[in-house]
Amino acid sequence: MTTWLASALLLVIADAAAALPPPDGSYAVGMRRFELTDPARRGVVSPKADEPRVLPGYVWYPAKRGTRGTRPYLTSAEVADQGRAMARNFKYDAEELTGLDKISANSVEGAPPARGHKFPIVIFNHGYECYPAQNTALLERLASHGYIVMSVGHPHDAADMRLANGELLTTIHPAGNDAEYASLRKILTSGPGHDARTAALRGYMQAFSRDRLGASFIAWRDDTLFIARSIEKRALPPELLPILATGNPLRVGFMGMSFGGAIAASSCRLVKQCRVVINLDGSNYDPDLFNASVERPLLLMMSDWVHLPLPNRPSTPEFTFNDYSYEPWRRAGLNPDVVRLRLDGIRHMGYTDLILLLDGPERETRFGTIAPLTALEAISATSLAFLNQYLKDGHRKALDEVIERTPVLHIHSPVSVRQWASGRQ
């Protein structure tokens, strides 16, 4: 057990997760909230045609030496909006997330940024119907190791978020999904074999474009590209300028969880400065990334489909749905810059802070059988090593060492898809 994990374990057990595990990097961590408005877009996935596209979010960053302190994980006002919305969206008990303002995070709001370095920048996308702070423990750890991390909210597809002007942007659940898309997606993920599954890609692009999820895909992709352009042009709110002035806009990575992870992979290849992408258990939706290269180094961390399979999904160790994505089928598994990992014992929502913050009889159903701090250590150590390799000129050896010392991590190779594709006439 690492020193960081051991100290975190003592803190969490001591007071029922009253504090997130402290980050172990050499920098103190600052945090700021922000809002960015894209003047070119209105009425995006909104019932109001004239609604401006305002993106609320958080930035974590290396703070000035000597910075000390904590802050509430979420403010009481954020709990009232985002916490209640999360409980509603995921059918949790209405009271389960009401105490998030009593939990301490390990960053100081408004702390002066550290000087003397140009830090790589990471853009993070939350999961569908989730909240921008959903991976605070992970992102604080990255910031403590010298990264500026911006987590952007995607209104109406996120939990309810209140803007600085008091307007509440509520979750709008997709309605009237395209029936053909739903049928094709089911075949693609759960069909009886490679031939049947991949046949569903015929007509997929057109059906996806008609589905509400297709509109979300475009909205999130364009949100992410807008954030990247804003960073490049320094077109940012005044409070963010001193922070981003310490960043290196030529060393950028995209990252996300679930739908946000899929968006990160789809967006990174469209941004010249984006050098690396991390997808935390996001299934690909992008028609352009089936049987095609993602064109960037990619870390894909997946939940345990072998021991904790989803209903009617394949559970063989040799295949999972994302094997059809990110590499040409005939060369699937041969690109050393595309790393696919299965994390034993974890379910999808275990890739969020909620695995640390919620307990009780529903824990295994929601998050899996993995110990919360084991999950956090595996996800954050792997992510840090991968980012260091491509954004800080590190070496692959560091990632290999993380995998070797972490028994719950398994390298997955899509050899089944490659052999099938190579055998086709």
C-alpha positions as CSV (number, residue, x, y, z in Angstrom):
1,M,0.0,0.0,0.0
2,T,1.4,3.4,-1.0
3,T,2.0,6.1,1.7
4,W,-0.7,8.3,0.0
5,L,-3.2,5.5,0.0
6,A,-2.5,4.5,3.6
7,S,-2.9,8.1,4.9
8,A,-6.1,8.5,2.9
9,L,-7.5,5.3,4.4
10,L,-7.0,6.5,7.9
11,L,-8.7,9.8,7.1
12,V,-11.7,8.3,5.4
13,I,-12.3,5.5,8.0
14,A,-11.8,8.0,10.8
15,D,-14.8,10.1,10.0
16,A,-17.1,8.4,7.5
17,A,-15.6,10.1,4.4
18,A,-15.7,13.5,6.0
19,A,-12.6,14.4,3.8
20,L,-11.4,13.4,0.4
21,P,-8.1,11.6,0.4
22,P,-5.3,14.3,0.4
23,P,-3.3,14.6,-2.9
24,D,0.3,13.5,-2.8
25,G,2.0,15.8,-5.2
26,S,4.5,18.5,-4.4
27,Y,2.1,21.4,-5.1
28,A,-0.7,22.8,-3.0
29,V,-4.0,22.9,-5.0
30,G,-6.1,25.9,-5.8
31,M,-9.6,26.0,-7.2
32,R,-11.9,28.5,-8.9
33,R,-15.3,28.4,-10.4
34,F,-15.9,29.9,-13.8
35,E,-18.5,30.5,-16.5
36,L,-17.7,30.8,-20.2
37,T,-20.2,31.9,-22.8
38,D,-19.9,30.8,-26.4
39,P,-21.4,33.8,-28.4
40,A,-21.7,31.7,-31.5
41,R,-24.3,29.2,-30.2
42,R,-27.8,29.6,-28.8
43,G,-30.6,27.2,-28.0
44,V,-28.2,24.2,-27.7
45,V,-30.1,21.1,-26.4
46,S,-32.5,23.6,-24.8
47,P,-36.2,24.3,-25.2
48,K,-35.4,28.0,-25.4
49,A,-34.2,28.8,-28.9
50,D,-32.4,32.0,-27.8
51,E,-30.7,30.6,-24.7
52,P,-27.0,31.4,-24.8
53,R,-24.6,28.5,-24.4
54,V,-23.1,29.2,-20.9
55,L,-20.6,26.6,-19.6
56,P,-20.1,26.6,-15.8
57,G,-17.2,24.7,-14.4
58,Y,-14.3,24.4,-12.1
59,V,-10.5,24.7,-12.5
60,W,-8.0,23.0,-10.2
61,Y,-4.4,24.2,-10.4
62,P,-1.0,24.2,-8.7
63,A,-1.1,26.8,-6.0
64,K,1.5,29.1,-4.5
65,R,3.9,27.5,-2.1
66,G,2.7,27.8,1.5
67,T,-1.0,27.6,0.6
68,R,-2.9,25.7,3.2
69,G,-6.5,25.0,3.8
70,T,-9.6,23.1,2.6
71,R,-13.1,23.9,1.4
72,P,-16.4,22.2,1.2
73,Y,-16.7,19.5,-1.5
74,L,-19.8,21.4,-2.7
75,T,-21.3,24.5,-1.2
76,S,-24.8,24.2,0.4
77,A,-26.3,26.0,-2.6
78,E,-24.6,23.5,-5.0
79,V,-25.9,20.6,-3.0
80,A,-29.4,22.0,-3.1
81,D,-29.2,22.1,-6.9
82,Q,-26.7,19.5,-8.1
83,G,-27.0,17.0,-5.2
84,R,-30.8,16.9,-5.5
85,A,-30.6,16.6,-9.3
86,M,-28.1,13.8,-9.0
87,A,-30.3,11.9,-6.6
88,R,-33.2,12.4,-9.0
89,N,-31.3,11.5,-12.2
90,F,-29.9,8.3,-10.8
91,K,-32.8,7.3,-8.6
92,Y,-31.0,7.6,-5.3
93,D,-32.8,8.4,-2.1
94,A,-33.5,12.1,-2.0
95,E,-31.5,12.6,1.2
96,E,-28.4,10.6,0.2
97,L,-26.4,13.5,-1.3
98,T,-27.6,16.3,1.0
99,G,-24.4,16.1,3.2
100,L,-21.8,16.8,0.4
101,D,-21.3,20.3,1.8
102,K,-20.0,18.7,5.1
103,I,-17.2,16.9,3.2
104,S,-13.8,18.6,2.9
105,A,-11.9,18.8,-0.4
106,N,-8.2,19.5,-0.5
107,S,-8.0,22.6,-2.5
108,V,-8.2,26.3,-1.6
109,E,-10.7,28.4,-3.5
110,G,-9.0,31.5,-5.1
111,A,-5.5,30.6,-4.0
112,P,-2.7,32.4,-5.9
113,P,-1.3,30.1,-8.6
114,A,2.2,28.7,-8.4
115,R,4.8,30.5,-10.6
116,G,8.0,29.6,-12.3
117,H,6.6,26.7,-14.5
118,K,4.4,26.2,-17.5
119,F,2.0,23.5,-16.5
120,P,0.2,21.2,-19.0
121,I,-3.5,21.8,-19.3
122,V,-6.2,19.1,-19.1
123,I,-9.9,19.6,-20.1
124,F,-12.2,17.2,-18.3
125,N,-15.8,16.2,-19.2
126,H,-18.2,14.8,-16.6
127,G,-20.6,11.9,-17.2
128,Y,-24.1,12.2,-18.7
129,E,-26.5,13.7,-16.2
130,C,-23.6,14.1,-13.7
131,Y,-21.9,17.1,-12.2
132,P,-18.6,18.9,-13.1
133,A,-17.0,18.2,-9.6
134,Q,-17.7,14.5,-9.8
135,N,-14.0,13.6,-9.9
136,T,-12.6,16.1,-7.5
137,A,-10.3,13.6,-5.7
138,L,-8.7,12.6,-9.0
139,L,-8.4,16.1,-10.4
140,E,-7.0,17.5,-7.1
141,R,-4.3,14.8,-7.3
142,L,-3.4,15.8,-10.9
143,A,-3.2,19.4,-9.9
144,S,-0.9,18.6,-7.0
145,H,1.4,17.0,-9.6
146,G,1.6,20.1,-11.8
147,Y,-1.5,20.1,-14.0
148,I,-4.1,22.7,-14.6
149,V,-7.4,20.9,-14.9
150,M,-10.6,22.5,-16.2
151,S,-13.8,20.6,-15.7
152,V,-16.6,22.0,-17.8
153,G,-20.4,21.5,-17.2
154,H,-22.6,20.7,-20.2
155,P,-26.0,22.3,-19.4
156,H,-29.2,20.3,-19.7
157,D,-27.3,17.1,-20.1
158,A,-25.7,17.6,-16.6
159,A,-27.2,17.7,-13.2
160,D,-29.0,21.0,-12.5
161,M,-26.5,23.9,-12.4
162,R,-27.2,27.4,-11.3
163,L,-25.5,30.3,-13.1
164,A,-24.0,33.3,-11.4
165,N,-27.1,35.3,-12.4
166,G,-29.3,32.9,-10.5
167,E,-30.7,31.0,-13.6
168,L,-31.1,27.3,-13.0
169,L,-30.1,25.1,-16.0
170,T,-32.0,21.9,-15.3
171,T,-31.4,18.4,-16.7
172,I,-33.6,17.7,-19.7
173,H,-34.0,14.0,-20.1
174,P,-33.9,12.9,-23.7
175,A,-37.4,12.3,-25.1
176,G,-38.5,10.7,-28.3
177,N,-35.3,8.8,-29.0
178,D,-35.0,7.5,-32.5
179,A,-36.3,3.9,-32.6
180,E,-34.0,2.8,-35.3
181,Y,-31.0,4.1,-33.5
182,A,-32.0,2.3,-30.3
183,S,-32.3,-0.9,-32.2
184,L,-29.0,-0.5,-34.0
185,R,-27.2,0.4,-30.7
186,K,-28.6,-2.7,-29.0
187,I,-27.4,-5.0,-31.8
188,L,-24.0,-3.3,-31.8
189,T,-23.5,-3.8,-28.1
190,S,-25.3,-7.1,-27.6
191,G,-25.5,-8.9,-30.9
192,P,-24.6,-12.6,-31.2
193,G,-21.2,-12.1,-32.9
194,H,-18.9,-9.8,-34.7
195,D,-20.7,-10.1,-38.1
196,A,-24.1,-9.3,-36.6
197,R,-22.8,-6.5,-34.3
198,T,-20.8,-4.7,-37.0
199,A,-23.6,-5.0,-39.5
200,A,-25.5,-2.6,-37.3
201,L,-23.0,0.2,-38.3
202,R,-24.8,0.4,-41.6
203,G,-27.3,3.2,-41.1
204,Y,-25.8,4.0,-37.6
205,M,-24.6,7.5,-38.5
206,Q,-28.0,8.6,-39.9
207,A,-29.9,7.1,-37.0
208,F,-27.6,8.6,-34.4
209,S,-28.0,12.1,-36.0
210,R,-31.7,11.8,-35.5
211,D,-31.5,10.7,-31.8
212,R,-31.4,13.2,-28.9
213,L,-28.1,11.6,-27.9
214,G,-26.7,12.6,-31.3
215,A,-27.5,16.3,-30.5
216,S,-25.8,15.9,-27.1
217,F,-22.7,14.5,-28.8
218,I,-22.4,17.5,-31.1
219,A,-23.1,19.9,-28.2
220,W,-20.5,18.4,-25.9
221,R,-17.9,18.1,-28.7
222,D,-18.4,21.8,-29.6
223,D,-18.3,22.8,-25.9
224,T,-14.9,21.0,-25.6
225,L,-13.6,22.6,-28.7
226,F,-14.7,26.0,-27.5
227,I,-12.9,25.6,-24.2
228,A,-9.8,24.6,-26.1
229,R,-10.0,27.6,-28.4
230,S,-10.6,29.9,-25.4
231,I,-7.5,28.6,-23.7
232,E,-5.4,29.0,-26.9
233,K,-6.6,32.6,-27.4
234,R,-6.7,33.5,-23.7
235,A,-10.3,34.5,-24.2
236,L,-11.1,33.7,-20.6
237,P,-12.8,35.4,-17.6
238,P,-10.4,37.8,-15.8
239,E,-10.2,35.5,-12.8
240,L,-8.9,32.7,-14.9
241,L,-6.2,34.6,-16.7
242,P,-3.5,34.5,-13.9
243,I,-4.1,30.7,-13.6
244,L,-3.9,30.0,-17.3
245,A,-0.9,32.3,-17.7
246,T,1.0,29.5,-15.8
247,G,-0.2,26.9,-18.3
248,N,1.4,25.6,-21.5
249,P,-1.3,25.9,-24.3
250,L,0.8,23.6,-26.5
251,R,0.6,20.7,-24.0
252,V,-3.1,19.9,-23.7
253,G,-4.9,16.7,-22.8
254,F,-8.6,15.8,-22.9
255,M,-10.1,13.6,-20.3
256,G,-13.6,12.5,-19.2
257,M,-15.8,9.8,-17.7
258,S,-18.6,7.9,-19.4
259,F,-20.2,10.0,-22.1
260,G,-17.6,12.7,-21.3
261,G,-14.8,10.2,-21.9
262,A,-16.2,9.3,-25.3
263,I,-16.4,13.1,-26.1
264,A,-12.8,13.5,-25.0
265,A,-11.7,10.8,-27.5
266,S,-13.8,12.3,-30.3
267,S,-12.6,15.9,-29.6
268,C,-8.9,15.4,-29.0
269,R,-8.0,14.5,-32.6
270,L,-9.7,17.7,-33.8
271,V,-7.4,20.0,-31.7
272,K,-3.8,20.3,-32.8
273,Q,-2.6,21.1,-29.3
274,C,-4.3,18.0,-27.8
275,R,-1.6,15.4,-27.3
276,V,-3.3,12.7,-25.2
277,V,-6.8,11.5,-24.2
278,I,-8.1,9.5,-21.2
279,N,-11.5,7.9,-21.4
280,L,-12.8,6.6,-18.1
281,D,-15.3,3.9,-19.0
282,G,-17.0,5.8,-21.9
283,S,-18.6,3.7,-24.7
284,N,-17.8,5.2,-28.1
285,Y,-20.7,6.8,-30.0
286,D,-18.8,8.6,-32.7
287,P,-19.5,7.0,-36.1
288,D,-16.0,8.2,-37.3
289,L,-14.2,6.2,-34.6
290,F,-15.5,2.7,-35.4
291,N,-12.9,0.8,-37.4
292,A,-10.6,3.9,-37.3
293,S,-7.7,5.4,-35.5
294,V,-8.2,7.8,-32.7
295,E,-5.0,9.5,-33.9
296,R,-3.8,10.3,-30.4
297,P,-2.4,8.4,-27.5
298,L,-5.4,7.0,-25.7
299,L,-5.9,5.4,-22.2
300,L,-9.2,3.6,-22.0
301,M,-10.1,2.4,-18.5
302,M,-13.1,0.1,-18.4
303,S,-15.4,-1.3,-15.7
304,D,-15.4,-5.0,-15.0
305,W,-17.6,-6.5,-17.7
306,V,-16.2,-9.9,-16.9
307,H,-17.3,-10.3,-13.3
308,L,-19.9,-7.6,-13.2
309,P,-21.5,-7.8,-16.6
310,L,-24.3,-5.5,-17.8
311,P,-27.6,-7.3,-18.7
312,N,-27.4,-9.1,-22.0
313,R,-23.9,-7.9,-22.7
314,P,-21.0,-10.2,-23.5
315,S,-18.9,-11.1,-20.4
316,T,-16.0,-12.9,-22.0
317,P,-12.6,-11.5,-21.1
318,E,-11.6,-11.5,-24.8
319,F,-14.2,-9.0,-26.0
320,T,-15.9,-5.8,-25.0
321,F,-17.9,-3.3,-27.0
322,N,-15.2,-0.6,-27.3
323,D,-13.0,-3.1,-29.1
324,Y,-14.7,-1.9,-32.3
325,S,-13.4,1.6,-31.7
326,Y,-10.2,3.7,-31.7
327,E,-8.1,1.4,-34.0
328,P,-8.7,-0.2,-37.4
329,W,-10.1,-3.6,-36.8
330,R,-7.4,-5.4,-38.7
331,R,-4.8,-3.8,-36.4
332,A,-6.8,-3.6,-33.2
333,G,-4.5,-4.0,-30.2
334,L,-1.3,-3.4,-32.1
335,N,-0.9,0.4,-31.4
336,P,1.3,0.8,-28.2
337,D,-0.1,4.3,-27.7
338,V,-3.7,2.9,-27.3
339,V,-3.8,1.3,-23.8
340,R,-7.0,-0.6,-22.8
341,L,-7.4,-1.6,-19.1
342,R,-10.0,-3.5,-17.2
343,L,-10.4,-2.6,-13.5
344,D,-11.6,-5.7,-11.6
345,G,-14.6,-5.3,-9.3
346,I,-15.7,-1.8,-10.4
347,R,-19.0,-0.8,-11.9
348,H,-19.5,2.3,-14.1
349,M,-20.3,4.9,-11.3
350,G,-17.3,3.7,-9.4
351,Y,-15.3,6.0,-11.7
352,T,-16.7,9.0,-9.8
353,D,-16.2,10.4,-6.3
354,L,-19.5,8.8,-5.3
355,I,-17.7,5.5,-4.6
356,L,-15.9,7.4,-1.8
357,L,-18.9,9.4,-0.6
358,L,-21.8,6.9,-0.5
359,D,-22.1,3.8,1.6
360,G,-24.8,1.4,2.6
361,P,-26.6,-1.7,1.2
362,E,-26.6,-0.3,-2.4
363,R,-22.8,0.1,-2.6
364,E,-22.1,-3.1,-4.6
365,T,-25.0,-2.5,-7.0
366,R,-23.9,1.0,-7.7
367,F,-20.1,0.8,-7.5
368,G,-19.0,-2.8,-7.5
369,T,-17.0,-4.9,-5.1
370,I,-13.8,-3.0,-5.3
371,A,-12.6,-1.1,-2.2
372,P,-13.2,2.7,-2.8
373,L,-9.6,3.8,-2.1
374,T,-8.2,0.9,-4.2
375,A,-10.4,2.2,-7.1
376,L,-9.2,5.7,-6.6
377,E,-5.6,4.8,-6.4
378,A,-5.8,2.6,-9.6
379,I,-7.6,5.3,-11.6
380,S,-5.5,8.2,-10.5
381,A,-2.1,6.6,-10.6
382,T,-2.7,5.2,-14.0
383,S,-4.1,8.5,-15.3
384,L,-1.1,10.4,-13.9
385,A,1.4,8.1,-15.4
386,F,-0.2,8.3,-18.8
387,L,-0.5,12.1,-18.8
388,N,3.2,12.3,-17.6
389,Q,4.3,10.2,-20.5
390,Y,2.8,12.4,-23.2
391,L,2.5,15.8,-21.6
392,K,5.7,15.8,-19.5
393,D,8.0,13.7,-21.8
394,G,7.9,10.8,-19.4
395,H,8.4,7.2,-20.1
396,R,6.1,4.2,-20.6
397,K,7.9,2.4,-17.8
398,A,6.0,4.4,-15.2
399,L,2.6,3.2,-16.5
400,D,3.9,-0.4,-16.7
401,E,5.0,-0.1,-13.1
402,V,1.6,1.1,-12.0
403,I,-0.1,-1.8,-13.7
404,E,2.4,-4.3,-12.3
405,R,1.9,-3.2,-8.7
406,T,-1.9,-3.0,-9.0
407,P,-3.5,-6.5,-9.1
408,V,-6.9,-5.2,-10.0
409,L,-5.7,-3.7,-13.3
410,H,-5.5,-5.9,-16.4
411,I,-4.3,-5.0,-19.9
412,H,-7.0,-5.8,-22.4
413,S,-6.1,-6.6,-26.0
414,P,-8.9,-6.6,-28.7
415,V,-7.4,-9.7,-30.3
416,S,-10.8,-11.2,-31.0
417,V,-11.8,-8.3,-33.2
418,R,-8.4,-8.3,-35.0
419,Q,-8.5,-12.1,-35.7
420,W,-12.1,-11.8,-37.0
421,A,-11.4,-8.8,-39.2
422,S,-8.2,-10.4,-40.6
423,G,-10.1,-13.6,-41.5
424,R,-12.9,-11.8,-43.4
425,Q,-12.8,-12.0,-47.2
